Amino acid sequence: MSLVTTLTLTRPDDWHLHVRDGAAMRSVVPHSARQFGRAIVMPNLKPPITTAAQAIAYRERIRAAVPAGLRFEPLMTLYLTDTLAPDEIERAKHAGVTAVKLYPAGATTHSDAGVTDIRRTHATLDAMQRHGLPLLVHGEVTDPDVDVFDREAVFIDRVMRPLRKDFPELRIVVEHLSTREGVHYVTDSDAHTAATITAHHLLYNRNAIFRGGLRAHYYCLPVLKREEHRLALVAAVTSGSPRFFLGTDSAPHAAHLKEHALGCAGCYTALSALELYAEAFDAAGALDKLEGFASFHGADFYGLPRNQGTVTLQRQQWSLPESLPFGETELKPLRAGETLAWRLA
């Protein structure tokens, strides 16, 4: 069988993206805009995006950062809090907001305003179910007695299963899925449940964080897991199941904060997202499954039209830069300075 050297895909979407704000945002938005037609943008700014008006204003700032000649549409989200009013859901729906994000309080970057008890949000979740606004879930418990590598599996048992019983028609996306248990949960659920999976969770297990020393730029939340979990994720995305789709969770941080004694969680992959996913699918012998995962499944789940146009990847070695501008400072992409096997034409 001949080696595939060129791969053309319907223009894909990123269903989980962080772009920050201000000058930092203007530095990173072009990286996503050159690859993706749309991206769901996370609301965990400081302060968080909790109203439809804030979401629309943020959308306009992102649009203004898209380079001329590129078509890229940010899809906006609200940040779920204990006090987010059900009335705001109706306003968000009418304003074109795409979804609402659940961060358990303290689970990850800028999650201190997150939900302390899911039961406090039931009236808002009911409004979301009625108005057809999906819930995007950071699926980890924050109980300090639960091992960091078990937090996703425990979240599924403690939170997801009761939540699904209470709101059977609510569309839910378990974001950045990272475990075998998570794969089984989504696979066994009905069509109202789906998941995004990152390139770094497909490519690496937890050994990557410690290879040759403590490698801060591989630290993310949910943290990379054992090899058995990585293999389960690869099997899920290469199965062709429409329940799984692309979400980079690309999370830019200034390099000095990533490399700090208390380094920030998040991998910056937006610069080379499609190349990294292509590497993962290529290694699994499943390049033919990449288009569905990257271009079709997410749009279908959200009830949006598939994109027009295409992007092309070529089997061509190239080196990622050591660093990138990030407002007034710099950031380091995942695998900075290393060679990739695929390149976006």
C-alpha angles and dihedrals in degrees: 000000000000120000114254108240101172128038122188119193135183103258104281133219133224109226096190122037140152119205102162115208144271121019092345090057092050088056096055107032093078091060091061095037093060092057109028136054094207139004134194104232120213119237100216098118123134103283096024125240103258104152135058090238092055091048093052092047090050090049091056092051090053093047089053089057094056110107117247113269096029125104111214126152121199112214110209134224139192124229111241114227133172088260104039102134121234089229089064089062092062091048090049092051092051091046093055099253108161106208149340123249125222116207115176104228109270096008099121146334113344093353097127090107092052131117117299096187123012091215089068090064099050095108090052093045089051089054090050091051091050094047096041096242111150125231116229112204133206091205106209132106117226097210104137090216091064116086112247090238092055100047096099094050091047091048090055091054099039102036114011100050095050091041092054092050091052095045109027095165097046112112109231131188116196100210128217092004109205111171143066088237090055092051091051092048094052093042092052094046127089127260092279091072127070140151142218121221127199128226092237093055088051094048105038143042126203093278087076091070092060105032107129092348137328105325105200096187091065092055112107139146120273083041120231111272140208121303092257089063094047090052091050090054092049090050090051097052094042093048092079092236111157089218091079126064144159121289115155098193082206103183119187120209130169107264094238090057093048090050094044123116086257097038121196120251117244143084120230106221104144094103093061104015099133092043091054093048090048089054091053095048092043091053088053093049090241108112088135089067096053097084094056092047095045104033113021117027098060095046090048093050092050092045093241127136117263113253124264120229130036144249125215129216121198128201095243130136118236137157125244114230118258091236143358134213113266110181106289093345136039139257132205120227121223107275092017111190093010129118123256124201099216130051133192108242 
